[in-house]
Structure formats: structure tokens, C-alpha cells
Amino acid sequence: MQFNINVIIVCIIIGQMLCNAAEQTTTNAMWANANEPDCNQFMNDFEIVRSLPFHTPLDPINTSGRTYAFMNTNKTVVDTLCIYNESYVPPNIFCLKNLVTLTIDGTPFHYINGNLDYQTGVVPDSLRNLKLLQTLNIRNTQINKMTDYFGNLTSLRTLNIENSEIHTMTGYLGNLTSLRTLNIENSEIHTMTDHFGNLTGLTTLSIRNSKIHKMTDYLGSLTGLTSLVLINSSVTSLPNLGKLTGLTYLSTVSNPLTSLVGLYRVTSLELSNCQFSSIPAVTIPTALTSLYMQNNQLSYVDNLDLYKSLISANFAGNRIKQLQPSIGQLTSLTTLYLSNNELSELPIDIIRLPKLATLNIANNRFSPSELQSTKSVYKQYHPQSNYIITA
């Protein structure tokens, strides 16, 4: 009898959990469709703007930290709207069908029923009305659910979602074939789905301060990318980037990465606070002009002479014990950071670098006499520079 009672209790609990999940799904769907605006009541965009429950100046001189709207060149329709720190996002804004740029900053998505006001965080289905929208910025606004019709915004070129607590970017993104810039910052996203492979026109992808631990293998198919930023996440590996021949800027700061494969013609690499034990290979090394690898696990920096166009390099906070004299071939180098390593001497070839303006060798294992000799020789070759840092 006791066993049967336990079984019944477990069944009741599971049943309640399923009901709760179904209820939440139904509620989100209801809220997504709720407050569908009656756009037929408005004769023009002026009437729509006047209907908003907060002051919205048209074409103001000052736009900083306020709600505003701009008309198009012919002054016939509203093409830009910014809602800043208002009580809620009113449904009527989705009647502005000529909007090109929409910014929602610090303003929650609400469902209003009579006197009841629910902060749902559900982006409504009426967003699909904005078929001409090219730029969408959602900042400091909680998103619990994005409308399933988001993929209808086929004109969208720039999407910025910052401080939104959004948990997932689902398949609707795959329809945004016009998208060129995608920026997601301070989110709860854990994975990037394979639908990203459809965004072949994307040129800039930036994901900062997320919980992502796995990037889709289709990242390597985004052949239009020129800039890829993955900062402060939990990404342990990236797919082969060999097809991204136009990629020039790559930043993976503060991720537990140990290697990168397929770098072709990058000009700037920012790989600090990772777990690299060697410099990633670049197919065309002479393209690289800046290399930042502080706080990794480098013991040596072999083949540095391949990067003959290097202007700035940072290897601080590693385990480097020795540098090869071939570093003297980096004749374009102006800035070199080597602090907090295990160096006890430098090849004179570094000191002779003709354009070297800043050299930081603080907190290494140089003897006092070695430091003094290094500073003295540096002064001989660079009499106009005072930027050798030894302590």
C-alpha cells in the first residue's frame, strides 16, 4: 500500500509539472498574440505617435537619454523610433509599418488586460508588421520569449540584443538572410543552433558575457564574416575557420580555448585570458598586424618572425623563458609587452628594432645588472623614447 501511495504521489507531482509547463506555453502564446493593435483606426503615422502614452517628440535636436522619433526625408512617415525608460512598450508602435530603425531601451514588454498589467517579457507577434525594419536594438529589457514570427523581418540588417536575459536564439534567425550584424551582450544563451549556418551574409558576429559553451559547427560556413567576437563565455573549441577567408578581426578573450584552426588572413587577434600554449597558425602570416595573447600558457613564442607586419604584440602574464633572435625581423613592431614572464635576458635584436617605442619587461627574472644594461642599450638605439618599463 505504501508503494502504491508513493507512486500516486509521484504521478501527481509529474502531472502538475507537465500542466505547469503546458500552462506557461499557452500563456506565452496568449501574451504573444495579445494586444494586437487596431491599425485601421489611424490615418497616418502622426496619429500613431500621438496615441502613445508618453511624450514622443518628432525630429528633436537632442536625442540623448530620451524617447523620440524621426520622420523620413520627405517628412511623410516615421522611419526611426526610440523608446527609452518608459513604463511599457505600447502595441501601437507596431502600426508604424515604415519603421527602418527601432530601439527599445529599459522598457518592458507588457500584456495589459483592463486594469491588470503583466510584465511578460514576451515580444509580441505584431512585430511582424515591421517588414521594412533594418535595425532593431533591444537593450536593458527582459526577453522571456521572442515571437515566432521574428523570421518575417527579412529586411533586418542589424540586430543588437543587450542585457535582455534572453535564453535561446531559435530557428527564426535562419530566415534573416539580409542580416549583416548580430550583437548579443549579457545574455543567458547556452548554445548557438545550426540555423546560424543560413546567415551567410553576416559580416559581424559579436557575443559578449554569455553562458555559451558550444558553438555550432556551422559557424565555419559564415563565409561573409569579417569580424568575430566571442568574449567572456565558456567556449572550449571552435570549428575549422578555413572557409572564412574574409575574416580579419578575431577576439576570443576570456574563453577556455586551447587552439584555433583555419585562420587565413586575419589582421588582428585578441586571444587574452585563454589557455593557448602556442601562437595559432595563420595561412598568410604577413597579414597580421596586432597580436594580444596575455595571460595564456605560452612558454615559447616560436616562429614569431613569420609575422613580419606585426605592429603591436602583448605576451604579458605567460611563462616565456626565452625569445629567439629572429624577433629582430619584426621591423614594423612599435609596442611589445613581455611583463610577468620568466625571462632572464633579451636578445639585443629586440632592442635594435627600429620602430620600437614601448617595451614592457617588468616582473621577470632579470638581474639588476641585466636590467641596467638593457635600459642603457635601449637608450642608445631609441634616444627619443622613454617607454621602457622595467618595474
C-alpha positions in Angstrom: 0.0 0.0 0.0 2.8 2.4 0.9 4.4 1.7 -2.5 1.2 2.5 -4.3 0.7 5.7 -2.4 4.3 6.8 -3.3 3.6 6.0 -7.0 0.4 8.1 -6.9 2.2 11.0 -5.3 5.0 10.9 -7.9 2.4 10.7 -10.7 0.6 13.7 -9.2 3.8 15.8 -9.0 4.9 14.9 -12.6 1.4 15.6 -13.8 1.4 19.0 -12.1 4.8 19.8 -13.6 3.5 18.9 -17.1 0.4 21.0 -16.5 2.6 23.9 -15.4 4.8 23.7 -18.5 1.7 23.5 -20.8 0.1 26.4 -19.0 3.3 28.5 -19.4 3.5 27.7 -23.1 -0.2 28.6 -23.5 0.3 31.8 -21.5 3.3 32.8 -23.6 1.4 32.2 -26.8 -1.6 34.1 -25.5 0.6 37.1 -24.5 2.4 37.0 -27.8 -0.9 37.4 -29.6 -2.5 39.7 -27.0 -2.9 43.5 -27.5 -2.8 43.1 -31.3 -3.1 46.7 -32.3 -6.0 48.0 -34.4 -4.0 49.9 -37.0 -7.1 50.8 -39.1 -8.0 53.4 -36.6 -5.1 55.6 -37.6 -5.0 57.8 -40.7 -1.2 58.3 -40.6 2.0 58.0 -38.6 1.3 61.3 -36.8 -1.8 59.9 -35.3 0.1 56.8 -34.2 2.8 58.8 -32.4 0.2 61.0 -30.7 -1.6 57.9 -29.4 1.5 56.7 -27.5 1.1 57.0 -23.7 4.3 59.1 -23.3 5.7 62.2 -25.0 7.4 61.4 -28.2 9.0 64.4 -29.9 9.5 64.3 -33.7 12.9 65.1 -35.2 14.3 66.6 -31.9 17.7 68.3 -31.7 18.7 66.4 -28.6 18.2 62.6 -28.6 20.4 61.6 -25.6 18.7 59.6 -22.9 15.1 60.1 -24.1 12.2 58.8 -26.2 12.0 60.3 -29.7 11.0 59.6 -33.3 12.3 60.8 -36.7 10.5 61.3 -39.9 11.8 60.1 -43.3 13.4 62.6 -45.7 10.1 63.6 -47.2 8.6 64.1 -43.8 5.7 61.7 -44.6 6.2 58.7 -42.4 8.1 57.8 -39.2 11.2 55.7 -40.0 13.0 55.8 -36.6 11.7 55.3 -33.1 13.5 55.1 -29.8 11.6 54.2 -26.6 13.7 55.0 -23.6 12.9 54.1 -20.0 9.1 54.2 -20.4 6.6 52.1 -18.4 5.9 49.6 -21.2 6.1 49.1 -24.9 2.7 50.1 -26.3 1.2 47.9 -29.0 0.5 50.8 -31.4 4.2 51.2 -32.3 3.8 48.1 -34.4 1.4 50.1 -36.6 4.4 52.2 -37.8 4.9 50.0 -40.8 7.6 52.2 -42.4 10.0 51.9 -39.4 13.6 51.3 -40.5 15.1 51.6 -37.0 13.6 50.6 -33.7 15.3 50.9 -30.3 13.7 49.7 -27.1 15.8 50.6 -24.1 14.9 50.0 -20.5 11.2 49.5 -21.4 9.4 46.2 -20.6 7.1 44.2 -22.9 3.7 44.1 -21.1 0.4 42.4 -21.6 -2.4 44.7 -20.5 -5.9 43.4 -19.8 -8.2 46.1 -18.3 -6.6 47.3 -15.1 -4.3 44.3 -15.0 -0.7 44.9 -16.1 1.6 41.9 -16.6 5.3 42.3 -17.3 5.7 39.3 -19.5 8.9 39.8 -21.4 7.2 38.3 -24.5 8.0 40.1 -27.7 4.6 40.2 -29.4 3.7 38.7 -32.8 2.7 42.1 -34.1 6.5 42.8 -34.6 6.0 41.0 -37.9 4.2 44.1 -39.2 7.5 45.9 -39.4 8.5 44.4 -42.7 10.8 47.3 -43.7 12.8 47.2 -40.4 16.5 47.2 -40.9 17.9 47.9 -37.4 16.5 46.5 -34.2 18.1 47.4 -30.8 16.7 45.9 -27.6 18.7 47.0 -24.5 18.1 46.6 -20.8 14.8 45.0 -21.4 13.9 41.4 -20.3 13.0 39.0 -23.0 11.4 35.7 -21.9 10.2 34.8 -25.3 10.8 36.1 -28.8 7.9 36.0 -31.2 7.9 33.0 -33.6 7.3 35.5 -36.4 10.7 37.2 -35.9 11.9 35.4 -39.0 9.4 37.5 -41.0 11.7 40.6 -40.6 13.5 39.7 -43.8 14.8 43.3 -44.3 16.7 43.2 -41.0 20.4 44.0 -41.3 21.4 44.8 -37.8 20.3 43.1 -34.5 21.5 44.2 -31.1 20.3 42.5 -28.0 21.9 43.7 -24.8 21.2 43.0 -21.1 18.0 41.1 -22.0 18.4 37.8 -20.1 17.3 36.0 -23.3 17.9 32.3 -23.0 17.7 31.0 -26.6 18.0 32.1 -30.2 15.8 29.6 -32.1 15.4 28.7 -35.7 13.7 32.0 -36.7 17.2 33.6 -37.1 17.9 31.3 -40.0 15.3 33.3 -42.1 17.1 36.6 -41.6 19.2 36.3 -44.8 19.7 40.1 -45.0 21.3 40.2 -41.5 24.8 41.7 -41.6 25.5 42.5 -37.9 24.5 40.4 -34.9 25.4 41.6 -31.4 24.3 39.7 -28.3 25.6 41.0 -24.9 24.9 39.9 -21.3 22.6 37.1 -22.2 21.6 33.7 -20.7 22.2 31.9 -24.0 23.9 28.5 -23.6 24.2 27.2 -27.2 24.2 28.6 -30.8 22.0 26.4 -33.0 22.8 25.2 -36.5 20.4 27.7 -38.0 23.2 30.2 -37.9 24.6 28.5 -40.9 22.0 30.2 -43.0 23.3 33.7 -42.2 25.9 33.6 -45.0 25.6 37.4 -45.4 26.6 38.1 -41.8 29.8 40.2 -41.6 29.9 40.9 -37.9 29.1 38.5 -35.1 29.7 39.6 -31.5 28.7 37.6 -28.4 29.8 39.0 -25.1 29.3 37.9 -21.5 27.1 34.8 -22.3 26.9 31.3 -20.9 27.7 29.7 -24.3 29.8 26.6 -24.1 29.3 25.2 -27.6 29.3 27.0 -30.9 27.6 25.4 -33.9 29.9 23.7 -36.4 28.1 25.9 -39.0 30.0 28.9 -37.7 32.6 27.8 -40.2 30.1 28.3 -43.0 29.5 32.0 -42.4 31.8 32.9 -45.3 30.9 36.6 -45.2 32.3 37.2 -41.7 34.9 39.8 -41.4 34.7 40.3 -37.6 34.1 37.6 -35.0 33.9 38.4 -31.3 33.4 35.8 -28.5 34.2 37.4 -25.2 33.8 36.1 -21.6 31.9 32.9 -22.3 32.7 29.2 -21.8 33.6 28.2 -25.3 36.2 25.4 -25.3 36.5 24.9 -29.1 35.6 26.5 -32.4 35.1 24.7 -35.7 37.6 25.0 -38.5 37.5 28.6 -39.8 39.3 27.9 -43.0 36.3 29.0 -45.2 36.2 32.4 -43.5 38.7 33.9 -45.9 37.4 37.4 -45.3 37.8 37.3 -41.5 40.2 40.0 -40.4 39.4 40.5 -36.8 39.0 37.7 -34.2 38.6 38.1 -30.4 38.1 35.2 -28.1 39.0 37.0 -24.8 38.3 35.1 -21.6 37.3 31.7 -23.0 39.0 28.3 -22.2 40.2 27.9 -25.7 43.4 25.9 -26.4 43.6 26.1 -30.2 42.3 27.7 -33.4 42.3 26.1 -36.8 41.9 27.6 -40.2 42.9 31.2 -39.7 43.5 32.6 -43.2 44.1 36.4 -43.5 43.4 37.8 -40.0 45.0 41.2 -39.3 44.1 41.4 -35.6 44.0 38.5 -33.0 42.8 39.2 -29.4 43.3 35.9 -27.5 44.0 37.1 -24.0 42.9 35.1 -20.9 42.6 31.8 -22.7 44.6 28.6 -22.5 46.8 28.7 -25.6 50.2 27.1 -25.3 51.3 28.3 -28.8 50.5 31.0 -31.3 47.8 29.8 -33.7 49.0 29.4 -37.2 47.8 31.9 -39.9 47.9 30.9 -43.5 49.0 34.4 -44.6 51.1 35.4 -41.5 52.2 38.7 -43.1 48.6 40.0 -42.8 48.7 40.0 -39.0 49.4 43.5 -37.5 48.3 43.0 -33.9 48.5 40.0 -31.6 47.3 40.1 -28.0 47.9 36.8 -26.0 48.4 38.0 -22.4 47.5 35.6 -19.7 47.8 32.3 -21.5 50.1 29.3 -21.1 52.9 30.3 -23.5 56.4 29.0 -22.7 57.8 29.9 -26.1 56.8 32.2 -29.0 58.3 30.2 -31.9 58.1 31.4 -35.5 57.3 34.9 -34.4 59.5 36.1 -37.3 56.8 34.9 -39.8 54.6 37.8 -38.7 56.7 40.4 -40.4 53.9 43.1 -40.4 53.3 42.9 -36.7 53.0 46.4 -35.1 51.7 45.6 -31.6 52.2 42.4 -29.5 51.3 41.6 -26.0 52.6 38.4 -24.3 52.4 39.5 -20.7 51.4 37.0 -18.0 52.7 33.9 -19.6 55.6 31.5 -18.9 58.0 32.7 -21.6 61.7 31.9 -20.7 63.5 32.8 -23.8 63.0 34.8 -27.1 64.6 33.9 -30.4 66.9 36.5 -32.0 64.8 36.2 -35.2 62.3 38.5 -33.5 64.6 41.2 -34.8 62.9 40.7 -38.2 59.8 42.4 -37.0 60.9 45.7 -38.2 57.3 47.3 -38.0 56.9 46.5 -34.3 56.2 49.5 -32.2 54.8 48.0 -29.0 55.9 44.9 -27.1 54.6 43.7 -23.7 56.6 40.9 -22.0 55.8 41.7 -18.4 55.1 38.9 -15.8 57.0 36.1 -17.6 60.2 34.2 -16.7 62.7 36.0 -18.9 66.2 36.5 -17.5 67.7 38.1 -20.6 66.7 39.6 -24.0 68.4 39.2 -27.4 69.8 42.5 -28.5 67.8 42.1 -31.7 64.7 43.3 -29.8 66.5 46.5 -28.7 67.6 47.2 -32.3 64.0 47.1 -33.7 63.9 50.5 -35.5 60.3 51.4 -34.6 60.0 50.0 -31.1 58.5 52.8 -29.0 57.2 50.8 -26.0 58.9 47.8 -24.3 57.5 46.4 -21.1 59.7 43.8 -19.4 58.6 44.3 -15.7 58.3 41.4 -13.3 60.5 38.9 -15.0 63.8 37.3 -13.7 66.3 39.8 -14.9 69.2 40.5 -12.6 69.7 44.2 -11.6 72.8 44.4 -13.8 71.0 42.8 -16.8 68.1 45.3 -16.4 70.5 48.2 -16.2 72.4 47.1 -19.3 69.1 46.6 -21.2 67.9 50.1 -20.3 71.2 51.6 -21.3 71.4 49.9 -24.7 67.7 50.7 -25.3 68.5 54.4 -24.8 71.3 54.2 -27.3 69.0 52.9 -30.1 65.9 54.9 -29.1 67.1 58.2 -27.6 63.8 59.9 -28.1 61.8 57.2 -26.3 61.3 56.9 -22.5 59.0 53.9 -22.7 61.0 51.0 -21.5 59.2 49.7 -18.4 61.2 47.5 -16.1 59.3 47.6 -12.8 
